[in-house]
Amino acid sequence: MEFVEKIKNMTKEQVANAMIALLPHVSPDTFLKMSLLASRLAEGESAKSAINAVIESLQEGDQGQATRMFRRVMTEVSPQCLQKIARTLFINGLLRSSDIRANFEKKHGFAPPFTILISPTMQCNLQCLGCYAGKYGREKGIPFDVLDRVIGEARDMGILFIVFSGGEPLTRADDLFRLARKYDDLFFMFYTNGTLINDKIADQLFELGNAGAVISLEGFQEATDARRGQGVYQRIMDAMDRLKKRGVPFGTSLTVTSRNINEITSDAFFSHLTEKGVMVVWFFLFMPVGKDPDVSLMPTPEQREFLRQRDSELRAKYPIFIADFWNDAPYVGGCIAGGRNYVHINANGDVEPCVFTHFAVDSIYNKSLLEVLQSDFFRTIRSKQPYSENLLTPCMIIDNPEVYRDVVRACCAYPTHDGAEDVITKIKGDIDDYARRFRAIADPVWDKCKAEYGCGENAA
């Protein structure tokens, strides 16, 4: 029986390798047929569901977003990068890690995260206003051998997607590229300010193939330079040109504030992003944490609902994959922090529930990744998810602040930098008021549209 299973798995991998070799030469119709085959090869319900979602999108025809994205990927991503991405996230994700993840869950009683986010350093060449990480120290950060150990532990759990942030992670490009070469069966994403992406860095990303960049923007030149510094916008545009020229996939991270929401969701801005070669857009709400938090910069409740509706319009119009960290929560069952789908390891080694939750109980220096995920802190957070029946109010920091305070208090979590506690003490009243005002808008919307997210009684 074991021999038959080995032959079966070998056949699957051989078929998958053949499909990857064909990728740079296929049409959308052929890719659809390949996706149908992949759905039969995949192990695990989550993998099958992901492929079926792609199939449904491709079946929408030439004007469907999946088909338009397919055309962009096939014409703008280099064959080398395309095949490396497919190998790390397709073969490893659909054929190898599913069993590893299933066995992990069976043994430990919870599924491993989808990804881990590591801030290997808080060193940065910029001083952005309101930076969520601006209160951390600026030391070099986590030693190479600790990063190596943590990534190895993650891979052993079936985690295939590693994200680096900071600080500016490319201040440690040599160390991080060395890790990407060693773990060439994983995919790495760098959240970066983009200003260090010169020709040398762009060449290295191209040569790696299993790494991409997500570059932060605040809008057009005036808005970006106002927050990040004079001349930064043009340096970012130059970085995007370098990556596009080489066929390295990249995206942009947009911090949504009360002041820039109209600009960064405008047709003019998204047309510009498409022209520059951006393939992925991440919307993050401004969070009143970190460096001198200004509650007035938080998008208003009305603006959050505007963004939710605007997401759909932008997806229908532009061949860009758009992810809205808060408004897309219904698609993933609410908050994904605390190890449910990801955790954040800061540059001091503290393991935080998410990149905006600056409290911890453990350090990666004296515990394994598994031990950290098994902590009462993370188990308590996961036990409370989702924090509300309304999945449009997913966040325990700004939507369900009483949960945040209770968990921190019950688990004796410590603040990971000076002032981290301000969000649950100094501006507690502001956060409570914001949560009440947003729920007054979000609850009627949820009652009306939850079936569209597959969450209502009438959902398919």
Disulfide bonds with the S-S distance in Angstrom:
none
